[in-house]
Amino acid sequence: MRTVLGFEPFGDGTVLKLREAPVNIPGLGTNELTDVTDPGGTITSRGEALLERLRQHPVVSQGLNVALAQPPTARPEPLYLHMVSNQADQLPWEQLRAEPQGFIALDARWPIARIAAIRSPVDRRTFTPPLNIVAVLSAAQRSGVPQLQALLAATALPDARAVDTHLHVITAEQAVLKAVESAGRSDVSVEQIASTAPELAKQITGAKPHIIHLLCHGGASGGVRTLAFAHTADFVDDETLVGSVPLKLPDLVVALVPCAPWLVVLGACQTAQASETLAPAHELVSQGLPAVAGMRRLIDLNDTDRFCAALYPEVLATVRIAVADTREHEIDWATTFTAPRQAMAQVDPTRTDAWSDPVLYVQDSPLRIQRIDKASAPAAVRSFDMAFLQGQLDTYERFRAILDAATTDLAVLTWVHARIDDLRSRLAGGKT
């Protein structure tokens, strides 16, 4: 069960509506203008003011009352915000605060996530071990060692071993390379990051990530949102460097689509910061990825490291439950973010608002995963593989439809067209 609020542009303003609720509420889907300016103030007063604005809509208020009435032992019922309005997307809704519940997102009953403006179907994923976690840890002037240590610790947990997890690291930071080698683990591998964006994209595709973690810098190149990764020469004492390997977001999508990833985590700052254009995390989901987490602002790297350390044990616990048997299961990543937020908030969430900076964007449709055993069910595997190819074709065709031929790199367009032709041919011939 979930509660979904929708924010849509209306002229120069924004309208709010209750899209979904756990119970039938009269007036569902009714639009009313709402104030989406930043109320300012402390984190407490801002959170309360934002909630009060939502309550100005009578139907939304009823929906929130139903959700917030859940007892302490209730299962999570996430609050989703469908962000079609960029103005609304700029506000820190993760700070919503009610009395006597406190900050909503810090309570396991009400995790908060955002639904991307452009919604795409989420193709069913099949899973055969190992679970591939890929970490590209290469940010100029930023050490990736703490996040590597967090990933090493998480992938050594029983939940990780239960699903046969493999961690693959891509980096140019010598300290990260040495730390991986020192770990001496057979379930962990490492490679030097490529010096060009096309080669880095190939490295990412070749690693076949189910979950990918990216530590880099965010920015724009020629008006296109870009993630900047550092190569060896960028790790010098020069604060002006952001990384000499700029990977454009459309190129990252092209690299990831063949892998059918489950979750992308952007360790770069301001990757969930909305403005007149979509935030990078939002844009990646709008281009077809199922779930992407990013940081809303420029925050202290220590906070990002703390978030990483608390996130991945939750991610792996969620995956273990989802693939424990061969039945199809849904994964709701929103529920995995409560514990990391609590870890960032520490004892007093009013003393820091960094815990509200991780923002999760998802598709409207759920992520469905089914574990299969290739040894015992070859016919089922073939059926799943054909469905997977069809899902890839659908995703690439949706992706091609939103590419602007005038501004998109010709090599990207050519590659996407070739991929579509190949998938059509394989489906027509019944080849997996």
Backbone torsions as a table, in degrees:
resi	resn	phi	psi	omega
1	MET	NA	145.9	-179.9
2	ARG	-151.8	162.9	172.5
3	THR	-115.4	130.5	-177.9
4	VAL	-124.4	122.6	173.5
5	LEU	-105.4	142.2	179.3
6	GLY	-114.7	134.0	175.3
7	PHE	-117.0	120.0	-177.6
8	GLU	-131.2	145.3	178.0
9	PRO	-70.0	144.6	177.6
10	PHE	-144.5	99.8	-173.1
11	GLY	62.9	-128.1	176.9
12	ASP	-88.6	-1.5	-176.5
13	GLY	-113.4	-165.2	-178.4
14	THR	-135.9	135.7	175.2
15	VAL	-106.2	149.0	-178.8
16	LEU	-117.9	145.0	175.2
17	LYS	-150.8	158.0	171.6
18	LEU	-91.5	112.2	-178.0
19	ARG	-85.2	-43.5	-178.5
20	GLU	-141.5	152.2	177.2
21	ALA	-148.9	157.5	179.5
22	PRO	-64.1	-21.5	178.9
23	VAL	-131.5	165.2	178.4
24	ASN	-72.7	123.0	-180.0
25	ILE	-123.6	122.6	178.5
26	PRO	-56.7	138.1	179.1
27	GLY	92.2	6.4	178.1
28	LEU	-54.0	130.1	179.6
29	GLY	89.8	0.7	179.8
30	THR	-77.2	127.6	-178.7
31	ASN	-87.6	140.9	170.0
32	GLU	-142.2	142.1	177.3
33	LEU	-60.8	143.0	179.5
34	THR	-137.7	155.6	-178.9
35	ASP	-85.5	122.0	179.9
36	VAL	-120.2	27.1	170.2
37	THR	-83.1	155.2	-178.4
38	ASP	-74.9	121.7	-178.8
39	PRO	-73.2	-15.0	179.9
40	GLY	67.4	-163.6	179.4
41	GLY	87.6	-168.7	177.8
42	THR	-73.0	168.9	179.0
43	ILE	-62.0	-33.7	178.9
44	THR	-68.5	-49.7	-178.2
45	SER	-68.0	-35.4	178.9
46	ARG	-66.0	-44.7	-179.8
47	GLY	-61.6	-40.3	179.0
48	GLU	-70.1	-38.2	179.3
49	ALA	-65.9	-41.0	178.9
50	LEU	-64.1	-40.6	177.8
51	LEU	-65.2	-39.4	179.6
52	GLU	-62.7	-36.2	177.5
53	ARG	-64.0	-41.4	177.6
54	LEU	-62.7	-37.6	-177.9
55	ARG	-71.8	-11.6	176.5
56	GLN	-66.6	-22.1	175.3
57	HIS	-87.7	113.5	-173.8
58	PRO	-56.6	-40.8	-177.8
59	VAL	-70.4	-42.6	177.1
60	VAL	-61.4	-41.2	179.7
61	SER	-59.8	-42.0	177.6
62	GLN	-63.2	-42.0	179.1
63	GLY	-62.5	-42.4	178.6
64	LEU	-66.9	-37.8	178.6
65	ASN	-61.2	-41.8	178.4
66	VAL	-63.3	-46.6	-178.3
67	ALA	-63.8	-45.6	-174.5
68	LEU	-76.6	-5.1	178.0
69	ALA	-85.4	-0.8	-177.9
70	GLN	-63.6	137.4	-179.4
71	PRO	-70.0	164.1	-177.6
72	PRO	-57.5	-26.8	-178.2
73	THR	-89.8	2.2	-175.9
74	ALA	-68.7	152.5	174.1
75	ARG	-69.8	156.7	179.5
76	PRO	-59.1	134.4	173.0
77	GLU	-126.8	90.3	-172.0
78	PRO	-60.4	151.6	171.3
79	LEU	-103.7	115.9	-179.9
80	TYR	-106.7	140.0	179.0
81	LEU	-118.0	111.8	179.6
82	HIS	-83.5	108.9	-170.0
83	MET	-98.5	85.2	171.6
84	VAL	-87.6	-27.7	179.5
85	SER	-88.0	120.3	176.7
86	ASN	-65.3	-33.3	179.1
87	GLN	-61.2	-45.0	179.4
88	ALA	-68.5	-34.0	-176.5
89	ASP	-66.5	-19.0	-178.2
90	GLN	-79.4	-13.1	-176.1
91	LEU	-87.3	150.5	-177.9
92	PRO	-84.0	70.5	-176.4
93	TRP	-63.4	-20.7	177.2
94	GLU	-63.8	-12.1	179.4
95	GLN	-91.7	4.6	-178.9
96	LEU	-49.3	134.2	-177.2
97	ARG	-135.5	134.6	179.1
98	ALA	-126.5	160.7	173.1
99	GLU	-111.3	132.1	7.0
100	PRO	-95.6	10.8	-171.5
101	GLN	-69.5	-29.8	-175.3
102	GLY	87.7	-154.7	179.4
103	PHE	-69.9	120.4	-171.2
104	ILE	-62.0	-44.1	-175.2
105	ALA	-69.1	-13.3	178.3
106	LEU	-91.5	2.0	178.1
107	ASP	-108.1	129.8	-176.3
108	ALA	-59.5	-18.4	-179.0
109	ARG	-74.0	-24.5	-171.1
110	TRP	-135.3	61.4	173.9
111	PRO	-61.6	147.6	-177.7
112	ILE	-115.4	132.3	174.8
113	ALA	-143.2	166.9	-177.3
114	ARG	-117.5	137.1	174.9
115	ILE	-92.4	132.8	-176.7
116	ALA	-65.1	152.2	-178.5
117	ALA	-59.4	-45.4	-179.7
118	ILE	-98.2	115.6	-175.2
119	ARG	-98.0	137.0	177.9
120	SER	-127.5	149.6	175.3
121	PRO	-62.0	147.1	177.1
122	VAL	-104.9	112.5	-179.3
123	ASP	-69.8	143.3	179.0
124	ARG	-61.8	134.9	176.2
125	ARG	-98.0	140.7	170.4
126	THR	-107.5	152.7	-175.9
127	PHE	-134.1	126.2	168.5
128	THR	-127.2	125.7	-176.2
129	PRO	-53.1	152.4	10.2
130	PRO	-87.7	164.9	170.2
131	LEU	-84.1	119.4	-177.0
132	ASN	-96.1	114.2	171.0
133	ILE	-104.3	124.3	180.0
134	VAL	-114.2	128.7	-179.9
135	ALA	-122.0	114.3	173.5
136	VAL	-96.5	102.0	-173.9
137	LEU	-111.3	87.4	-175.1
138	SER	-154.5	80.6	-179.9
139	ALA	-118.6	125.4	179.2
140	ALA	-59.1	136.8	178.0
141	GLN	64.5	14.3	178.9
142	ARG	-133.1	130.6	178.9
143	SER	-83.8	130.1	176.6
144	GLY	-90.7	0.6	-176.2
145	VAL	-61.4	-46.9	179.4
146	PRO	-58.6	-39.7	179.1
147	GLN	-72.1	-33.6	173.0
148	LEU	-62.5	-45.1	-179.9
149	GLN	-61.6	-37.9	177.4
150	ALA	-63.4	-42.0	179.4
151	LEU	-69.1	-38.7	176.9
152	LEU	-62.3	-42.5	179.8
153	ALA	-65.1	-43.7	-178.2
154	ALA	-65.7	-40.6	-177.0
155	THR	-77.5	-3.2	173.5
156	ALA	-95.9	-3.6	-177.8
157	LEU	-74.8	158.7	178.4
158	PRO	-56.2	-37.4	179.0
159	ASP	-60.4	-39.6	179.5
160	ALA	-68.7	-42.0	180.0
161	ARG	-66.3	-31.5	-178.3
162	ALA	-65.3	-26.9	-179.5
163	VAL	-110.0	12.4	176.3
164	ASP	56.3	63.8	-175.0
165	THR	-81.8	138.3	173.6
166	HIS	-122.2	130.6	178.2
167	LEU	-106.1	124.4	176.9
168	HIS	-118.0	127.3	-175.6
169	VAL	-111.4	134.9	175.6
170	ILE	-120.8	124.5	-173.3
171	THR	-161.7	162.3	169.4
172	ALA	-118.0	-1.4	-178.2
173	GLU	-80.8	121.2	-176.3
174	GLN	-60.5	-37.5	-179.2
175	ALA	-64.3	-35.8	177.6
176	VAL	-70.0	-44.3	178.2
177	LEU	-57.1	-45.6	-178.7
178	LYS	-67.3	-37.7	-179.0
179	ALA	-65.8	-38.3	177.1
180	VAL	-65.4	-45.1	-179.8
181	GLU	-63.6	-38.3	-179.7
182	SER	-67.5	-30.4	-179.7
183	ALA	-62.7	-34.7	176.0
184	GLY	58.7	39.6	-176.9
185	ARG	-105.3	136.1	-179.4
186	SER	-72.1	-19.3	-179.8
187	ASP	-92.3	10.4	179.9
188	VAL	-131.0	132.7	177.8
189	SER	-131.1	164.9	-176.3
190	VAL	-148.9	148.9	172.9
191	GLU	-146.0	154.4	178.5
192	GLN	-71.2	135.1	180.0
193	ILE	-65.5	143.2	178.2
194	ALA	-69.0	160.3	-175.9
195	SER	-91.3	-5.9	178.9
196	THR	-130.2	155.3	-179.2
197	ALA	-62.0	-44.9	179.2
198	PRO	-59.0	-39.4	179.8
199	GLU	-71.0	-36.4	175.9
200	LEU	-63.1	-41.6	178.0
201	ALA	-59.2	-39.8	178.2
202	LYS	-66.0	-37.8	177.5
203	GLN	-61.6	-42.8	-179.5
204	ILE	-64.3	-46.5	179.2
205	THR	-61.7	-42.6	-177.8
206	GLY	-64.4	-26.9	-179.8
207	ALA	-79.8	-12.3	175.8
208	LYS	50.9	59.5	-175.7
209	PRO	-72.2	136.7	162.4
210	HIS	-83.1	-38.8	178.7
211	ILE	-130.6	132.1	-178.9
212	ILE	-128.2	133.8	-179.4
213	HIS	-116.8	127.7	-175.7
214	LEU	-122.3	118.3	173.2
215	LEU	-108.7	113.3	-174.2
216	CYS	-161.9	-166.3	172.8
217	HIS	-111.1	148.8	177.0
218	GLY	-102.0	156.0	178.5
219	GLY	179.1	-155.8	179.5
220	ALA	-143.6	147.7	177.0
221	SER	-136.1	115.1	-177.7
222	GLY	62.4	30.7	179.9
223	GLY	82.7	1.4	-179.8
224	VAL	-106.3	129.7	178.4
225	ARG	-58.1	135.1	-172.4
226	THR	-139.2	145.5	170.8
227	LEU	-106.2	125.2	-175.5
228	ALA	-102.2	116.9	179.0
229	PHE	-104.3	146.5	-178.0
230	ALA	-89.5	137.9	168.9
231	HIS	-100.8	179.6	-172.2
232	THR	-53.0	-44.6	-175.9
233	ALA	-69.2	-13.3	-178.5
234	ASP	-84.0	-10.4	179.8
235	PHE	-91.7	66.7	177.1
236	VAL	-129.2	171.8	-177.1
237	ASP	-81.0	75.0	-179.3
238	ASP	-147.9	102.8	-175.1
239	GLU	-68.2	-10.6	-179.1
240	THR	-81.8	-15.6	-177.0
241	LEU	-78.9	136.0	177.0
242	VAL	-117.5	-10.1	-180.0
243	GLY	127.7	133.7	-173.8
244	SER	-97.0	6.7	178.0
245	VAL	-118.6	86.2	-177.5
246	PRO	-85.8	116.2	179.7
247	LEU	-104.6	113.1	-179.1
248	LYS	-69.6	147.6	-177.1
249	LEU	-57.8	-42.9	177.3
250	PRO	-59.9	-34.2	179.1
251	ASP	-70.1	-34.6	175.9
252	LEU	-65.5	-40.8	177.7
253	VAL	-61.3	-45.1	179.1
254	VAL	-59.5	-38.5	179.9
255	ALA	-68.7	-33.3	-173.5
256	LEU	-89.8	-29.4	-174.9
257	VAL	-54.8	-42.4	179.1
258	PRO	-62.2	-21.0	-177.1
259	CYS	-89.1	-12.1	-176.2
260	ALA	47.8	59.2	-175.6
261	PRO	-67.0	158.5	-179.6
262	TRP	-97.5	-36.0	-175.0
263	LEU	-154.1	137.4	174.0
264	VAL	-118.7	131.2	177.2
265	VAL	-118.0	119.0	179.9
266	LEU	-96.3	109.1	178.5
267	GLY	-79.7	-5.3	179.1
268	ALA	-72.4	142.3	178.3
269	CYS	-69.2	152.7	176.1
270	GLN	62.1	22.4	178.6
271	THR	-83.8	-3.4	172.1
272	ALA	-123.5	21.5	179.9
273	GLN	-88.4	112.2	179.7
274	ALA	-87.2	149.5	175.3
275	SER	-145.9	-134.8	175.5
276	GLU	-73.3	-16.2	175.5
277	THR	-116.6	166.1	-179.0
278	LEU	-67.7	144.3	171.6
279	ALA	-63.5	151.7	-179.6
280	PRO	-53.1	-44.9	179.5
281	ALA	-61.4	-41.6	178.9
282	HIS	-64.6	-43.4	-177.7
283	GLU	-63.9	-40.0	-179.4
284	LEU	-62.8	-39.7	178.0
285	VAL	-71.0	-38.9	178.1
286	SER	-63.9	-21.4	177.3
287	GLN	-92.0	6.4	169.3
288	GLY	119.4	-10.7	178.6
289	LEU	-72.1	149.7	-172.6
290	PRO	-76.5	-33.5	-176.5
291	ALA	-159.5	131.1	179.9
292	VAL	-139.8	130.1	176.1
293	ALA	-107.6	139.8	177.3
294	GLY	-143.6	176.6	179.7
295	MET	-102.9	131.5	-174.2
296	ARG	-71.9	-30.4	-175.7
297	ARG	-135.9	179.0	170.6
298	LEU	-78.4	110.5	-175.7
299	ILE	-122.9	164.7	179.7
300	ASP	-61.2	135.1	-178.6
301	LEU	-61.6	-28.5	177.3
302	ASN	-60.8	-36.5	177.6
303	ASP	-67.6	-39.9	177.7
304	THR	-64.1	-40.7	178.3
305	ASP	-63.4	-41.5	179.3
306	ARG	-64.3	-40.5	177.7
307	PHE	-61.9	-45.2	-179.2
308	CYS	-61.0	-43.9	-178.2
309	ALA	-63.2	-34.0	-179.0
310	ALA	-87.3	-24.4	-175.1
311	LEU	-73.4	-48.7	-167.8
312	TYR	-69.5	-32.9	170.6
313	PRO	-59.1	-37.3	177.9
314	GLU	-68.5	-41.4	178.7
315	VAL	-59.9	-46.6	-177.2
316	LEU	-68.9	-35.1	175.8
317	ALA	-64.1	-39.8	178.1
318	THR	-64.0	-44.4	-179.9
319	VAL	-64.5	-42.9	-178.7
320	ARG	-57.1	-43.6	179.3
321	ILE	-65.0	-39.5	-175.7
322	ALA	-70.0	-26.2	-176.8
323	VAL	-116.0	20.9	-177.7
324	ALA	-68.5	-25.1	178.0
325	ASP	-142.6	-174.5	-174.9
326	THR	-93.3	7.9	174.0
327	ARG	-76.8	156.5	176.9
328	GLU	-77.5	132.8	179.5
329	HIS	-126.1	150.7	173.5
330	GLU	-97.8	141.0	174.2
331	ILE	-111.1	125.5	175.2
332	ASP	-111.1	98.0	-174.4
333	TRP	-63.8	-21.5	-178.3
334	ALA	-56.8	-35.9	-176.7
335	THR	-70.1	-20.0	-179.9
336	THR	-78.3	-9.6	-173.5
337	PHE	-92.6	-8.5	-178.6
338	THR	-65.4	-51.8	-178.2
339	ALA	-61.6	-43.3	175.7
340	PRO	-61.0	-38.6	177.0
341	ARG	-63.5	-42.3	179.2
342	GLN	-62.8	-37.7	178.5
343	ALA	-65.6	-39.2	178.8
344	MET	-71.3	-34.3	-179.6
345	ALA	-71.4	-27.5	-177.4
346	GLN	57.8	-137.5	-172.2
347	VAL	-76.8	-38.4	-173.2
348	ASP	-126.9	101.9	-178.3
349	PRO	-69.0	-10.3	178.7
350	THR	-83.6	-10.9	-177.8
351	ARG	-87.9	-16.6	177.8
352	THR	-147.6	145.6	175.7
353	ASP	-110.5	12.1	-179.6
354	ALA	-61.3	-28.9	-179.4
355	TRP	-63.2	-19.8	-179.4
356	SER	-91.5	-3.7	-176.1
357	ASP	-75.0	-35.5	174.2
358	PRO	-62.9	125.9	180.0
359	VAL	-122.2	130.1	179.8
360	LEU	-106.3	123.2	173.2
361	TYR	-107.0	137.7	-178.3
362	VAL	-138.4	168.1	169.6
363	GLN	-77.9	162.0	177.5
364	ASP	-69.5	-36.6	-180.0
365	SER	-79.3	148.6	-179.2
366	PRO	-74.1	156.2	172.7
367	LEU	-86.0	119.3	-178.0
368	ARG	-111.9	130.9	-176.4
369	ILE	-129.4	137.5	177.7
370	GLN	-132.6	125.3	178.1
371	ARG	-80.5	137.3	178.2
372	ILE	-129.7	153.6	180.0
373	ASP	-113.3	106.2	-175.3
374	LYS	-64.1	-28.3	-177.1
375	ALA	-71.4	-33.0	-172.7
376	SER	-105.4	-9.1	-175.3
377	ALA	-140.9	64.1	-177.4
378	PRO	-62.1	-36.3	179.7
379	ALA	-66.3	-42.2	178.3
380	ALA	-65.0	-38.4	179.5
381	VAL	-61.4	-44.1	-180.0
382	ARG	-61.8	-43.2	178.4
383	SER	-61.4	-44.0	178.7
384	PHE	-63.6	-41.6	-178.2
385	ASP	-63.8	-40.1	178.5
386	MET	-65.3	-40.6	177.0
387	ALA	-64.4	-36.4	178.3
388	PHE	-64.4	-44.1	178.4
389	LEU	-61.7	-41.7	178.4
390	GLN	-63.0	-40.5	177.3
391	GLY	-62.3	-41.5	177.3
392	GLN	-62.2	-43.9	179.4
393	LEU	-60.1	-46.1	179.3
394	ASP	-59.7	-41.8	-179.2
395	THR	-65.3	-45.7	179.6
396	TYR	-63.5	-39.3	-179.8
397	GLU	-67.7	-38.2	174.6
398	ARG	-64.4	-40.1	-179.9
399	PHE	-65.4	-43.2	179.1
400	ARG	-61.7	-35.3	-176.8
401	ALA	-65.1	-26.6	-178.3
402	ILE	-97.5	-3.1	178.6
403	LEU	-78.1	135.9	176.8
404	ASP	-90.4	113.1	-176.8
405	ALA	-60.6	-25.7	-177.7
406	ALA	-77.0	-25.5	-174.8
407	THR	-116.8	-15.4	-177.9
408	THR	-81.2	138.6	177.8
409	ASP	-53.0	131.4	-177.7
410	LEU	-58.9	-36.5	-179.9
411	ALA	-63.6	-37.0	178.3
412	VAL	-66.6	-46.5	178.8
413	LEU	-59.2	-44.6	-179.4
414	THR	-61.8	-42.5	-178.8
415	TRP	-65.5	-42.9	-179.6
416	VAL	-64.0	-43.8	178.9
417	HIS	-61.9	-41.6	-179.9
418	ALA	-65.4	-39.1	179.4
419	ARG	-64.8	-41.1	178.5
420	ILE	-62.9	-45.1	179.3
421	ASP	-61.6	-40.8	-179.4
422	ASP	-65.5	-43.7	-179.7
423	LEU	-65.0	-41.1	178.3
424	ARG	-61.8	-40.9	-179.4
425	SER	-65.6	-43.1	-179.0
426	ARG	-67.2	-38.0	178.0
427	LEU	-67.8	-39.8	-179.8
428	ALA	-65.7	-34.2	-179.5
429	GLY	-90.8	-2.1	-179.9
430	GLY	69.7	27.0	-178.7
431	LYS	-101.5	132.9	177.7
432	THR	-102.5	NA	NA
